[in-house]
Amino acid sequence: MNIPPSTLRVLAAAIEDYRTVTPPDEATPAALAEYIAMYLVASNLTIRPHTNA
């Protein structure tokens, strides 16, 4: 996988923030995914399907 370091930093920040603000008994994988998507959008990053071009 070729994920730019800046993207990995955004993902790590989103996960850390989610863990910080969300009580463990309220945390769900779906909510984490939504939180990560919010960070990606706010960072002007996009999610695109991988192509074998």
LINBEL-V433980 format. One record per helix or strand of 3 or more residues. SS is the DSSP state (hx for helix, st for strand). FROM is the first residue (numbers start at 1). LEN is the number of residues. If there is no record, write none. Layout:
# LINBEL-V433980
SS,FROM,LEN / SS,FROM,LEN
This chain:
# LINBEL-V433980
hx,5,17 / hx,24,3 / hx,29,14
